[in-house]
Amino acid sequence: MDEITNASPTQEYGAESIKVLEGLEAVRKRPGMYIGDTSSRGLHHLVYEVVDNAVDEAMAGFCDKIDIIIHPDESITVQDNGRGIPTDPHPYNGRPTSEVVLTVLHAGGKFGEGAYKVSGGLHGVGVSVVNALSEWLVVTIARNGIEKTQRFERGVPVTELSEGVPANWQGTRIDYLPDREIFEDVHHSLDTLKSRFKELAFLNPGLKISVVDERTSESREYFFKGGIGAFVKYIDRDRAPLFPEPVVLSGTRDNIAIDVGFEYNDGYQEHVYTYANLIHTIEGGTHLAGLRTAMTRALNELARAGKILRDKEENLTGDDLKEGLTCVLSVRLSEPQFEGQTKTKLGNSEVRGAVDSFIYEGLISAFEDRPEIVRPIAEKAIRARRAREAAKKARELVRKGAMSGMSLPGKLADCSSKKAENTELYIVEGDSAGGSAKQGRDRKFQAILPLRGKILNVEKAHMDKMLANREIQTIITALGCGIGNEFDAEKLRYHKIIIMTDADVDGAHISTLLLTFFYRHMPELLSQGYLYLAQPPLYRVQYGKEVHYCYTDRELRQRVDSASDPSRVSVQRYKGLGEMNPEQLWETTMDPANRILKKVELDDNFLADEYFDILMGDKVEPRRQFIIANAHEVKNLDV
C-alpha cells in the first residue's frame, strides 16, 4: 500500500514554502462567499480557520499542543507550539512572509509542493479572511528563539513586523477581535467550540487541545490516545452496543490515508460522521459513498455465506444497514476538492473507489477474525428492512391522501397564495390556539395547522410506527415534500414553517418533539433555512390606555419601572396562546411587522446529535446530568 508522506521534522519551512495566488479583494464586501454567512455560524468559522492552521502543523508532525482562549470582550487567542509562520522576506513582494500570509488571499503552505502534504485549511483563505473580518488582529511568532509581532486592523497592517525579542517558546499566536461591523453578533458559544475541538482531538491522537473561557472561568482539555475507535465509543456512550468493541480499519490506498471505525447499537437512528483532512464534511461526499458501497457488499456476502440471508431473499440495501449504525470515517489526501467554500462535501472521484476497495477488503478480513458480530448486524438489518417495507406502505397512504385532497385530521387551514416562496405554515399547539390563529391570520399567505397533543417521539420509534402516527402524517401531507431519501425541496408548499407553542414546559416539550422529527427526517428544512420558532409574549402590560407586550422578565421590569405610578400598572401573564384573542395573537406573534421569529439553524451536527440523544433518547441518567448542568440557564419555569 502507498503511504502519505507529510513534511519531515527536518524539512525547511521558509518563505519559498508559501505560495501566493491572489489578493484580499472583496472579502469585507462579500464575507458570505468566504465563511458562509455573518451569523453565529460564520463567527465560529473564523475560530476554526485559525485552529485548523495549528492542526495542520500537528498533522505535519511539528505541533502537539493548541491553546484557545475566549476573552471577556469576545476576542480570541489561538496559540500552538509548531514551527511558527516564516517571517523572512517573501519573493512575492519583499514583505515579511507572515504579513503576506495574513493579507493575501490564497497565500499559504498548502499549494503546490509547499510545507504541507495534507492539510485542513486547504483553500488557503483561512487566516487572511480572519484578518480581513476582524476589528484588529495581532500575530506573534516565535522562531529560532526570537519573538516578533505585528498588528493589523480590518486586514490592513498598522505596524511593521517588530525587530524581535528573545523567546523561550516556539510557535504562532493569533489574537483577534471579530468585527462588529460585519457580524450580527460576536458572542461565541463555548459548547459549539468544544464540540469541534473534541472532534479534532479524537481525530489526532496525541494532540492536546485546551480551551479557556475567561467570561465564565470554565476550561476544558481534550487529549485522546484511542483515535477513531475511542471516538465511536464516545459517540455511543449512552447506547447499548450489539458487540463489545468497534470495528476499526486504518491504512492507505492510492496515496489516501483512510481511518474508519464503526459499531451497531440497539437504537433506530444512524450516526455517521465523515471527515476529509479533519474537515467535518457534513454533506458527505465520495468518501461516504465508498463506505456505504463497501459495507453493503461485504455484509451481503457474509450474511449469505453464513445462511443468515436465505437464497430467495433479496440483498440488504444501504438503507437497511443504516439503523443503529454509529460510524466515523476520516480520509486524508493531498489535493482534496470540496464543494463550496465552507467545505461540507468531498468531491474527489478517485476517493470513492479507494475507500470502497480498502474498506471492503478490511471488512472481509475483520469479520473473518470476529465472525460472531456478523449475525447481530445482519439480523438487525433484516428487521430494519421489514420496518422499512411497512413504512413504505404507510408512506404511500400518506402520499395518496395528499394527492386526493382528503380532509386532514389536523384541520389544516390553507392560505390562498400558491407561491411557496411567499407563504408560511404555523404549526400550532392545540385547537384553542389554532382557532385564534385561524381568525387572526392573513389568509393570503398564512396557513394554520393545529396539533392535537404531543406528537410521537421519533427518536425511539421505527419508521413504520412513526408514519402510522396521525399527527406526523398530517405534517408530512401538509408540507408535501416527502421525508428522508424522498425529500424534495421543490415540492415544499411553504418556505416558512413556524412552530408556535405555549411559553411553558409543555410547549417547550412539543417544540422539542417537532424539532426532533424535522432534524431526523427533514434535515434540509434546517440546513436550507425554512424552519422557525415563533416567540409569543409572556406579559400584557397596561397603564391607563397604553398597552405593551413584554417577551422577557427583564422587559417587564423595565416597563413597570418606567411608569410614573407603578402601582397602577396592570400585568397579565400569558400561560398559553389560547389566552390571547385573535387580534392580540396577530399583533404580537403573527404580524410580520411586529413578530419575533427565531430561525432554526444547524451549526454543528455532532452537537445537535448529542443534544437530541440526551433529551429524547432512552437513557435517563444522561438527561438528568444535562438538566443539572444547564438548570442555571432556564428562563421560564412553571412551578
C-alpha positions as CSV (number, residue, x, y, z in Angstrom):
1,M,0.0,0.0,0.0
2,D,1.0,3.6,-0.6
3,E,1.9,6.0,2.1
4,I,1.1,9.7,2.6
5,T,4.4,11.5,3.4
6,N,4.0,14.6,5.5
7,A,6.8,17.1,5.8
8,S,9.6,15.5,7.8
9,P,10.7,17.2,11.1
10,T,13.9,18.3,9.3
11,Q,12.2,19.8,6.3
12,E,12.9,23.6,5.9
13,Y,9.8,25.7,6.4
14,G,10.6,29.1,4.9
15,A,9.4,31.8,2.5
16,E,9.7,29.5,-0.5
17,S,7.2,27.2,1.0
18,I,4.5,29.8,0.9
19,K,2.7,30.1,-2.5
20,V,0.7,33.2,-3.4
21,L,-2.3,33.2,-5.7
22,E,-4.2,36.5,-5.3
23,G,-5.1,39.4,-3.1
24,L,-7.7,40.0,-0.4
25,E,-10.2,41.7,-2.7
26,A,-13.9,41.8,-1.8
27,V,-13.7,39.8,1.5
28,R,-15.2,42.5,3.6
29,K,-17.7,43.4,0.9
30,R,-18.9,39.8,0.5
31,P,-17.9,37.9,3.6
32,G,-20.5,35.2,2.9
33,M,-18.5,34.0,-0.1
34,Y,-15.7,33.0,2.3
35,I,-17.2,32.0,5.6
36,G,-20.8,31.0,4.6
37,D,-22.6,33.9,6.3
38,T,-22.2,36.5,9.0
39,S,-24.3,34.8,11.6
40,S,-23.1,32.7,14.5
41,R,-22.0,30.0,12.0
42,G,-19.7,32.4,10.2
43,L,-18.4,33.8,13.5
44,H,-17.3,30.4,14.7
45,H,-15.9,29.6,11.3
46,L,-13.2,32.2,12.0
47,V,-12.1,30.3,15.0
48,Y,-12.0,27.0,13.1
49,E,-9.9,28.5,10.3
50,V,-7.2,29.7,12.8
51,V,-7.3,26.4,14.8
52,D,-7.1,24.4,11.5
53,N,-3.8,26.1,10.7
54,A,-2.4,24.9,14.0
55,V,-3.8,21.4,13.4
56,D,-2.0,21.4,10.0
57,E,1.2,21.8,12.0
58,A,0.2,18.8,14.2
59,M,-0.6,16.7,11.1
60,A,2.8,17.5,9.7
61,G,4.4,16.4,12.9
62,F,5.6,19.7,14.4
63,C,2.9,20.5,17.0
64,D,1.3,18.6,19.8
65,K,-0.5,21.4,21.8
66,I,-3.0,24.1,20.9
67,D,-4.4,26.6,23.4
68,I,-7.6,28.6,22.7
69,I,-8.8,31.5,24.9
70,I,-12.1,33.3,24.7
71,H,-11.6,36.7,26.4
72,P,-14.4,38.8,28.1
73,D,-14.5,41.2,25.1
74,E,-15.1,38.2,22.8
75,S,-11.6,38.4,21.3
76,I,-10.0,35.1,20.6
77,T,-6.5,33.7,21.2
78,V,-5.1,30.7,19.4
79,Q,-1.6,29.6,20.2
80,D,0.3,26.5,19.0
81,N,3.8,25.1,19.6
82,G,4.6,24.5,16.0
83,R,7.3,25.9,13.8
84,G,5.9,29.4,13.6
85,I,4.9,31.2,10.4
86,P,8.1,32.2,8.5
87,T,9.0,35.9,8.9
88,D,11.7,36.3,6.2
89,P,11.0,38.5,3.1
90,H,8.8,36.8,0.6
91,P,9.7,36.8,-3.1
92,Y,6.2,37.9,-4.0
93,N,6.6,41.5,-2.8
94,G,9.6,41.6,-0.4
95,R,7.3,41.9,2.6
96,P,7.6,39.6,5.7
97,T,6.2,36.2,4.8
98,S,3.9,36.3,7.8
99,E,2.4,39.6,6.5
100,V,1.8,38.0,3.1
101,V,0.0,35.1,4.7
102,L,-2.2,37.4,6.7
103,T,-3.0,39.9,3.9
104,V,-3.1,38.0,0.6
105,L,-5.9,35.6,-0.2
106,H,-4.7,32.1,-1.1
107,A,-1.3,32.6,0.3
108,G,-0.2,29.6,2.4
109,G,1.9,26.4,2.6
110,K,-1.0,24.3,1.2
111,F,-0.5,25.0,-2.5
112,G,1.9,23.2,-4.9
113,E,4.8,21.5,-3.2
114,G,4.6,23.6,0.0
115,A,5.2,22.8,3.6
116,Y,2.1,20.6,3.9
117,K,1.3,17.4,2.1
118,V,-2.0,17.1,3.9
119,S,-3.9,20.0,5.4
120,G,-7.4,21.0,6.6
121,G,-7.3,24.7,5.7
122,L,-6.6,23.8,2.1
123,H,-8.3,26.6,0.4
124,G,-5.6,28.8,1.9
125,V,-8.0,31.6,2.7
126,G,-8.3,31.0,6.4
127,V,-6.1,33.3,8.4
128,S,-6.2,36.1,5.7
129,V,-10.0,36.1,5.8
130,V,-10.0,36.1,9.6
131,N,-7.7,39.1,9.4
132,A,-10.0,40.9,6.9
133,L,-13.1,40.3,9.0
134,S,-11.5,41.3,12.4
135,E,-11.6,44.8,14.0
136,W,-8.0,44.0,14.9
137,L,-5.6,41.1,14.7
138,V,-2.1,40.6,16.3
139,V,0.2,37.9,15.2
140,T,3.0,36.8,17.5
141,I,5.6,34.4,16.1
142,A,8.4,32.7,17.9
143,R,11.1,31.1,15.7
144,N,14.6,30.1,16.4
145,G,14.5,31.8,19.9
146,I,13.2,35.1,18.5
147,E,9.7,36.5,19.1
148,K,8.2,39.0,16.6
149,T,4.8,40.7,16.4
150,Q,2.6,42.7,14.0
151,R,-0.8,44.4,14.4
152,F,-3.5,44.6,11.7
153,E,-6.8,46.5,11.7
154,R,-9.6,45.2,9.4
155,G,-6.9,43.4,7.3
156,V,-4.5,46.3,6.9
157,P,-1.1,46.3,8.6
158,V,-0.8,49.2,11.1
159,T,2.6,48.3,12.4
160,E,5.7,46.8,10.9
161,L,6.8,43.4,11.9
162,S,8.8,44.0,15.1
163,E,12.5,43.5,15.2
164,G,12.2,40.7,17.7
165,V,13.0,39.9,21.3
166,P,14.3,36.7,22.9
167,A,11.7,34.0,23.3
168,N,11.5,30.9,25.4
169,W,8.8,29.2,23.3
170,Q,8.2,28.4,19.7
171,G,5.1,28.6,17.6
172,T,2.4,31.0,16.4
173,R,-0.1,33.0,18.4
174,I,-3.1,34.8,16.8
175,D,-5.2,37.2,18.8
176,Y,-8.2,38.8,17.1
177,L,-11.5,40.6,17.7
178,P,-14.3,39.8,15.2
179,D,-15.6,43.0,13.6
180,R,-19.0,44.1,14.8
181,E,-19.4,46.0,11.5
182,I,-19.5,42.6,9.8
183,F,-21.1,40.1,12.3
184,E,-24.7,40.3,13.6
185,D,-23.5,39.1,17.0
186,V,-19.9,38.4,18.2
187,H,-20.9,36.2,21.1
188,H,-19.0,32.9,20.9
189,S,-20.7,29.6,22.0
190,L,-18.4,27.6,24.2
191,D,-20.5,24.5,23.6
192,T,-20.1,24.8,19.8
193,L,-16.3,25.3,20.0
194,K,-15.8,22.5,22.5
195,S,-17.6,20.1,20.1
196,R,-15.2,21.0,17.3
197,F,-12.1,20.8,19.5
198,K,-13.2,17.4,20.8
199,E,-13.6,16.1,17.3
200,L,-10.1,17.3,16.4
201,A,-8.5,15.7,19.5
202,F,-10.2,12.4,18.7
203,L,-9.0,12.5,15.1
204,N,-5.4,13.5,16.1
205,P,-4.4,11.0,18.8
206,G,-1.7,12.6,20.9
207,L,-2.7,16.2,20.2
208,K,-3.7,18.2,23.3
209,I,-6.3,20.9,22.8
210,S,-7.2,23.2,25.6
211,V,-9.9,25.9,25.7
212,V,-10.4,28.6,28.4
213,D,-13.4,30.8,28.6
214,E,-12.5,33.8,30.6
215,R,-16.1,35.0,30.5
216,T,-17.1,32.2,32.9
217,S,-13.8,30.8,34.1
218,E,-14.7,27.5,32.5
219,S,-11.9,25.4,30.9
220,R,-11.6,22.1,29.1
221,E,-8.7,20.0,27.8
222,Y,-9.0,17.3,25.2
223,F,-6.5,14.6,24.7
224,F,-7.2,11.1,23.4
225,K,-4.9,8.2,22.6
226,G,-7.6,5.8,21.2
227,G,-8.2,7.5,17.9
228,I,-11.2,6.5,15.7
229,G,-12.2,3.6,18.0
230,A,-12.4,5.8,21.0
231,F,-14.4,8.4,19.1
232,V,-17.0,5.8,18.1
233,K,-17.3,4.6,21.7
234,Y,-17.7,8.1,22.9
235,I,-20.5,8.8,20.5
236,D,-22.3,5.6,21.5
237,R,-21.5,6.0,25.3
238,D,-25.2,6.2,26.2
239,R,-26.4,3.5,23.9
240,A,-26.3,-0.3,24.2
241,P,-23.8,-1.7,21.5
242,L,-24.6,-5.0,19.8
243,F,-20.9,-6.1,20.2
244,P,-18.3,-5.1,22.8
245,E,-15.6,-3.3,20.7
246,P,-15.9,-1.2,17.5
247,V,-14.5,-2.5,14.2
248,V,-11.5,-0.3,13.3
249,L,-9.7,-0.2,10.0
250,S,-6.6,2.0,9.3
251,G,-4.3,2.2,6.3
252,T,-3.7,3.7,2.9
253,R,-5.0,3.1,-0.6
254,D,-3.9,5.1,-3.7
255,N,-2.0,7.6,-1.6
256,I,-5.1,8.3,0.5
257,A,-5.0,7.6,4.3
258,I,-8.2,6.0,5.5
259,D,-9.4,5.5,9.0
260,V,-12.8,4.1,9.8
261,G,-14.4,2.8,13.0
262,F,-18.0,1.6,13.5
263,E,-20.3,-0.4,15.7
264,Y,-24.1,-1.0,15.9
265,N,-26.4,-0.3,18.8
266,D,-30.0,-1.2,19.7
267,G,-31.3,2.2,18.6
268,Y,-33.1,3.3,15.4
269,Q,-31.0,6.3,14.3
270,E,-27.9,6.4,12.2
271,H,-24.9,8.4,13.4
272,V,-22.3,8.8,10.7
273,Y,-19.6,11.4,10.8
274,T,-17.2,11.9,7.8
275,Y,-14.1,14.0,7.7
276,A,-11.7,14.9,4.9
277,N,-8.3,16.3,6.1
278,L,-10.1,16.8,9.5
279,I,-12.8,19.0,8.0
280,H,-16.2,17.7,9.0
281,T,-17.9,17.0,5.7
282,I,-21.5,17.3,7.0
283,E,-22.9,16.7,3.5
284,G,-20.8,13.6,3.0
285,G,-19.3,13.1,-0.5
286,T,-17.3,10.5,-2.4
287,H,-15.7,9.0,0.7
288,L,-19.1,8.4,2.3
289,A,-20.4,6.8,-1.0
290,G,-17.4,4.4,-1.0
291,L,-18.1,3.5,2.6
292,R,-21.7,2.6,2.0
293,T,-20.9,0.6,-1.1
294,A,-18.2,-1.4,0.7
295,M,-20.3,-2.1,3.8
296,T,-23.3,-3.2,1.8
297,R,-21.3,-5.5,-0.5
298,A,-19.3,-7.1,2.4
299,L,-22.2,-7.7,4.7
300,N,-24.4,-9.2,2.0
301,E,-21.6,-11.6,1.0
302,L,-21.0,-12.6,4.7
303,A,-24.7,-12.9,5.5
304,R,-25.3,-15.2,2.6
305,A,-22.2,-17.3,3.4
306,G,-23.5,-17.6,7.0
307,K,-27.0,-18.6,5.8
308,I,-28.4,-15.5,7.7
309,L,-29.9,-14.4,4.3
310,R,-31.8,-17.2,2.6
311,D,-31.2,-17.9,-1.1
312,K,-34.5,-16.4,-2.2
313,E,-34.3,-13.3,0.0
314,E,-33.2,-10.0,-1.6
315,N,-29.9,-8.5,-0.7
316,L,-29.8,-6.0,2.1
317,T,-29.6,-2.4,0.9
318,G,-27.6,0.5,2.2
319,D,-30.8,1.9,3.8
320,D,-31.3,-1.5,5.7
321,L,-27.9,-1.2,7.2
322,K,-28.3,2.4,8.5
323,E,-30.4,1.6,11.5
324,G,-28.4,1.7,14.7
325,L,-25.1,2.3,12.9
326,T,-22.5,4.6,14.5
327,C,-19.5,5.3,12.3
328,V,-16.6,7.7,11.9
329,L,-14.8,7.9,8.6
330,S,-11.7,10.0,8.2
331,V,-9.7,10.4,4.9
332,R,-6.5,12.4,4.3
333,L,-5.3,13.3,0.8
334,S,-3.0,15.8,-0.8
335,E,-5.4,17.6,-3.2
336,P,-9.0,17.3,-2.0
337,Q,-11.8,19.1,-3.9
338,F,-14.6,20.5,-1.8
339,E,-17.9,21.6,-3.0
340,G,-18.4,25.1,-1.6
341,Q,-16.1,27.4,0.4
342,T,-17.2,26.1,3.7
343,K,-16.1,22.6,2.8
344,T,-19.1,20.5,3.5
345,K,-18.9,17.9,0.7
346,L,-15.9,16.0,-0.7
347,G,-15.9,15.8,-4.5
348,N,-12.8,13.8,-5.5
349,S,-14.0,11.0,-7.7
350,E,-10.9,8.8,-7.0
351,V,-11.7,8.7,-3.3
352,R,-14.8,6.7,-3.8
353,G,-13.0,3.7,-5.4
354,A,-10.1,3.9,-2.9
355,V,-12.4,3.9,0.1
356,D,-14.6,1.2,-1.3
357,S,-11.9,-1.3,-2.1
358,F,-9.9,-0.6,1.2
359,I,-13.0,-0.9,3.5
360,Y,-14.4,-3.9,1.6
361,E,-11.2,-5.9,1.9
362,G,-10.7,-4.8,5.5
363,L,-14.3,-5.8,6.5
364,I,-13.9,-9.2,5.0
365,S,-10.8,-9.8,7.0
366,A,-12.2,-8.2,10.2
367,F,-15.4,-10.3,10.0
368,E,-13.3,-13.5,9.5
369,D,-11.5,-12.6,12.7
370,R,-14.7,-11.7,14.5
371,P,-17.5,-13.9,12.9
372,E,-19.7,-13.5,15.9
373,I,-20.6,-9.9,15.1
374,V,-21.9,-10.6,11.6
375,R,-25.2,-12.2,12.7
376,P,-26.4,-9.3,15.0
377,I,-25.6,-6.8,12.3
378,A,-27.4,-8.7,9.6
379,E,-30.4,-9.6,11.8
380,K,-30.8,-6.0,12.8
381,A,-30.7,-5.0,9.1
382,I,-33.3,-7.6,8.2
383,R,-35.6,-6.2,10.9
384,A,-35.0,-2.7,9.6
385,R,-35.9,-3.9,6.1
386,R,-39.2,-5.2,7.3
387,A,-39.9,-2.0,9.1
388,R,-38.9,0.0,6.0
389,E,-41.3,-2.0,3.8
390,A,-44.1,-1.4,6.3
391,A,-43.1,2.3,6.3
392,K,-43.2,2.4,2.5
393,K,-46.8,1.3,2.6
394,A,-47.6,3.9,5.2
395,R,-45.8,6.5,3.2
396,E,-47.9,5.6,0.1
397,L,-51.1,6.1,2.1
398,V,-49.9,9.5,3.3
399,R,-49.0,10.4,-0.3
400,K,-52.3,9.2,-1.7
401,G,-54.1,11.2,1.0
402,A,-52.3,14.3,-0.1
403,M,-52.9,13.8,-3.8
404,S,-56.6,13.0,-3.3
405,G,-57.2,16.1,-1.2
406,M,-58.6,14.2,1.7
407,S,-59.6,16.2,4.8
408,L,-56.7,16.4,7.2
409,P,-57.0,15.2,10.8
410,G,-55.1,18.3,11.9
411,K,-57.6,20.6,10.2
412,L,-55.2,22.4,8.0
413,A,-56.4,25.9,7.2
414,D,-54.6,26.7,4.0
415,C,-53.7,30.1,2.5
416,S,-54.9,31.4,-0.8
417,S,-51.5,32.0,-2.3
418,K,-49.9,29.0,-4.1
419,K,-46.4,30.5,-4.4
420,A,-44.3,28.7,-1.8
421,E,-41.7,31.4,-1.6
422,N,-44.4,33.8,-0.3
423,T,-46.3,31.5,2.1
424,E,-45.8,30.3,5.7
425,L,-47.3,27.5,7.8
426,Y,-47.9,27.9,11.5
427,I,-47.8,24.6,13.4
428,V,-49.8,25.4,16.5
429,E,-50.3,23.7,19.8
430,G,-53.9,22.8,20.4
431,D,-57.3,23.6,18.9
432,S,-57.9,26.7,21.1
433,A,-54.7,28.4,19.9
434,G,-55.3,27.1,16.4
435,G,-58.8,28.7,16.4
436,S,-57.3,32.1,17.4
437,A,-54.6,31.8,14.8
438,K,-57.0,31.0,12.1
439,Q,-59.1,34.0,12.9
440,G,-56.2,36.4,13.4
441,R,-54.0,35.4,10.4
442,D,-53.6,36.9,7.0
443,R,-55.3,34.3,4.8
444,K,-53.4,35.3,1.7
445,F,-50.1,33.9,2.8
446,Q,-50.5,32.3,6.3
447,A,-51.7,28.7,6.7
448,I,-52.5,27.2,10.1
449,L,-52.0,23.6,11.2
450,P,-53.3,22.9,14.8
451,L,-51.8,19.7,16.5
452,R,-53.9,17.7,19.0
453,G,-51.5,16.9,21.8
454,K,-47.9,15.8,21.6
455,I,-46.5,14.1,18.5
456,L,-44.6,10.8,18.7
457,N,-41.0,10.9,19.9
458,V,-39.4,9.7,16.7
459,E,-36.0,9.2,18.5
460,K,-37.4,6.0,20.0
461,A,-39.6,4.7,17.1
462,H,-39.2,2.7,13.9
463,M,-40.1,4.5,10.7
464,D,-43.3,2.4,10.2
465,K,-44.5,3.4,13.7
466,M,-43.7,7.0,13.1
467,L,-45.6,7.1,9.8
468,A,-48.6,5.5,11.4
469,N,-48.8,8.5,13.8
470,R,-51.7,10.7,12.7
471,E,-50.2,14.0,13.6
472,I,-47.0,13.2,11.8
473,Q,-49.0,12.0,8.7
474,T,-50.7,15.4,8.8
475,I,-47.4,17.3,8.9
476,I,-45.9,15.3,6.1
477,T,-49.0,15.7,3.9
478,A,-49.3,19.5,4.6
479,L,-45.7,20.1,3.7
480,G,-45.9,18.0,0.5
481,C,-42.1,17.5,0.1
482,G,-41.7,13.9,1.4
483,I,-39.2,12.8,4.0
484,G,-35.8,11.0,4.2
485,N,-34.4,10.0,0.9
486,E,-37.6,11.1,-0.8
487,F,-37.3,14.7,0.4
488,D,-37.8,17.2,-2.5
489,A,-37.4,20.9,-1.6
490,E,-39.0,21.8,-4.9
491,K,-42.3,20.4,-3.7
492,L,-42.3,22.2,-0.3
493,R,-45.6,24.1,-0.1
494,Y,-44.4,26.7,2.3
495,H,-41.0,28.4,2.6
496,K,-41.5,29.4,6.3
497,I,-42.5,26.6,8.7
498,I,-43.1,28.2,12.0
499,I,-43.5,26.2,15.3
500,M,-45.8,28.2,17.6
501,T,-46.3,26.7,21.1
502,D,-47.1,28.0,24.6
503,A,-44.3,29.6,26.6
504,D,-44.3,26.9,29.2
505,V,-42.9,23.4,29.9
506,D,-45.4,21.6,27.8
507,G,-44.9,24.0,24.9
508,A,-41.2,23.5,25.1
509,H,-41.7,19.7,25.1
510,I,-43.9,19.9,22.0
511,S,-41.3,22.2,20.2
512,T,-38.6,19.7,21.0
513,L,-40.6,16.7,19.7
514,L,-41.2,18.6,16.5
515,L,-37.6,19.7,16.2
516,T,-36.5,16.1,16.7
517,F,-38.8,14.9,13.9
518,F,-37.6,17.6,11.5
519,Y,-33.9,17.1,12.3
520,R,-34.1,13.3,11.9
521,H,-36.3,13.1,8.9
522,M,-36.3,16.5,7.1
523,P,-32.9,18.0,8.0
524,E,-33.0,20.0,4.8
525,L,-35.6,22.3,6.4
526,L,-32.9,23.3,8.9
527,S,-29.9,23.4,6.5
528,Q,-31.9,25.4,3.9
529,G,-33.4,27.9,6.3
530,Y,-37.1,27.0,6.2
531,L,-37.7,26.3,9.9
532,Y,-38.6,29.0,12.6
533,L,-39.8,29.2,16.1
534,A,-42.4,31.9,17.0
535,Q,-41.9,33.8,20.2
536,P,-45.2,34.8,21.8
537,P,-45.2,37.5,24.6
538,L,-45.1,36.4,28.2
539,Y,-46.9,39.5,29.5
540,R,-49.5,42.1,28.6
541,V,-48.9,45.4,30.4
542,Q,-51.5,48.1,30.6
543,Y,-51.0,51.6,32.1
544,G,-54.1,53.8,31.6
545,K,-54.9,53.4,27.9
546,E,-51.4,52.3,26.9
547,V,-50.9,48.6,26.2
548,H,-47.5,47.0,25.7
549,Y,-46.3,43.4,25.3
550,C,-43.2,42.0,27.0
551,Y,-41.3,39.0,25.8
552,T,-38.9,38.6,28.8
553,D,-39.0,39.2,32.6
554,R,-36.3,41.9,32.1
555,E,-38.6,43.7,29.6
556,L,-41.4,43.6,32.1
557,R,-39.3,45.0,34.9
558,Q,-38.1,47.9,32.7
559,R,-41.7,48.6,31.5
560,V,-43.1,48.7,35.1
561,D,-40.2,50.7,36.5
562,S,-40.6,53.3,33.7
563,A,-44.2,54.0,34.7
564,S,-44.7,57.2,36.8
565,D,-47.0,55.2,39.2
566,P,-46.0,51.5,39.1
567,S,-48.9,50.6,41.4
568,R,-51.4,51.5,38.7
569,V,-49.8,49.2,36.1
570,S,-51.9,46.1,35.2
571,V,-49.9,43.0,34.3
572,Q,-51.4,39.9,32.7
573,R,-49.2,36.7,32.4
574,Y,-50.0,34.6,29.3
575,K,-49.8,31.0,30.2
576,G,-50.9,29.9,26.8
577,L,-51.6,31.1,23.3
578,G,-55.3,30.3,23.8
579,E,-55.5,33.2,26.3
580,M,-54.9,35.7,23.6
581,N,-57.8,36.8,21.3
582,P,-57.2,36.7,17.5
583,E,-56.3,40.4,17.3
584,Q,-53.7,40.1,20.1
585,L,-52.2,36.9,18.6
586,W,-51.9,38.6,15.2
587,E,-50.4,41.8,16.7
588,T,-47.8,40.1,18.9
589,T,-46.9,36.8,17.2
590,M,-48.0,36.7,13.6
591,D,-47.8,40.1,12.1
592,P,-44.5,40.3,10.1
593,A,-44.1,43.9,11.1
594,N,-44.1,43.2,14.8
595,R,-43.5,39.5,15.5
596,I,-40.3,37.9,16.7
597,L,-39.2,34.8,14.8
598,K,-36.1,32.7,15.7
599,K,-34.6,30.9,12.7
600,V,-33.6,27.3,13.5
601,E,-30.1,26.8,12.1
602,L,-27.9,23.7,12.1
603,D,-24.4,24.9,13.1
604,D,-23.0,21.6,14.4
605,N,-24.3,18.2,13.5
606,F,-22.2,16.5,16.2
607,L,-23.5,18.7,18.9
608,A,-27.1,18.5,17.7
609,D,-26.9,14.7,17.7
610,E,-25.7,14.7,21.2
611,Y,-28.5,17.0,22.4
612,F,-31.3,15.1,20.7
613,D,-29.9,11.8,22.0
614,I,-29.7,13.1,25.6
615,L,-33.1,14.9,25.6
616,M,-35.2,12.4,23.6
617,G,-33.3,9.0,24.0
618,D,-33.9,6.1,26.3
619,K,-31.3,6.8,28.9
620,V,-32.4,8.7,31.9
621,E,-29.1,9.4,33.6
622,P,-27.5,11.5,30.8
623,R,-30.7,13.6,30.7
624,R,-30.6,14.1,34.4
625,Q,-27.0,15.2,34.2
626,F,-27.8,17.6,31.3
627,I,-30.7,19.2,33.3
628,I,-28.5,19.7,36.3
629,A,-25.7,21.2,34.3
630,N,-28.0,23.6,32.4
631,A,-30.5,24.4,35.1
632,H,-29.0,27.9,35.6
633,E,-29.9,28.8,32.1
634,V,-33.6,28.1,32.4
635,K,-35.7,31.3,31.6
636,N,-39.3,30.0,32.0
637,L,-40.1,27.6,34.8
638,D,-43.6,26.6,35.8
639,V,-43.9,25.7,39.5
